[in-house]
Amino acid sequence: IMGSPSDKDHCNKIRKYCEDLGLNVEIRVSSAHKTTEGTLKIVSHYESLNIKIVFIAVAGRSNGLGPVISGNTDFPVSWFNFT
């Protein structure tokens, strides 16, 4: 999950590494600050799929997305912040 569309290039690099490992990848955009409820709905959707999941949160200027996801799921969460 990326915090904004401007994080796309960075997320595409992460996608490539994950796919090289044989993982299925879906990229979603959701801001923990602007659309917290929407972010939590995305998390809930993936939790309902009854599959193994790792959430990767990518945010360019904030450290809020990863902790919001991590605090609302039992699945593992990795987060990256960059400027």
N, C-alpha and C positions, 0 to 999 in steps of 0.2 A: 504494500500500500504506500503510495507516495503522497506527500502533503499537497503538492500542486503539480500541474502539467509541466512546469519548468524543471522538474526533477527527472523528466523522462530519459534523457541521455544517460544519466547515472544508473537509472533502473534497468535500462536495456543492457548495460554491462553486467549487472547482477543477474539478469535473466539468462544471458549467454552462459555464464559460469554454472548456473543451476541446471540449465538444459544439457550442458556438457556432462553433468553428473547423472543425467537420466531422470531429472525431476520434472514434474509438470509445473508450469508457472502460469499464473494469471496476474496481471498488473492492474491495479485499481487506483483511483485518485480520490482522496478524501482528507479534508483538513480537520484535525482534532480540535482546532480552535474555532473555526467558522462553522463546521457541521459535525459537531461531536456526536449527535444522535445518528447521523448517517454513517459515521465511522463505526459506531457500535452495531448498527444493522448489518454492515458488511461482515464484521467479525461473527455475529450471530448466524448469518447465512452460512459461512464456511464451517462453523462448528456443527451445524445441523446436517452436514453432508456425511458424517460418520466415516471420515477418512483421516489419515495422518496428515497433520498440517504444521507448518512452521510459518509464522507471519514475519515478514521483513518490512520494517517501517523505514522510510527514507524521507528526510525533511531537510531542506536547504538552509533554513535560518532558525529553526526552532528545535527544541528537544522535547516537545509535547506529544508528538504522535506515538512514539514507541512506548512511553510510560502509560498513555491512555489505553492503548491496546493491551499491554502487559497486565495492567490492573483490572482488565475485564475479560480475561480468558485464562484457561488452564493450559493452553497450548504454548509451546515455546515462542518467544518473540526476540528477534534481533533488531537493533535499530542503528541507523547511520545518520549522522548529522554532518553536513559539510557547508562550506560557504563559497 
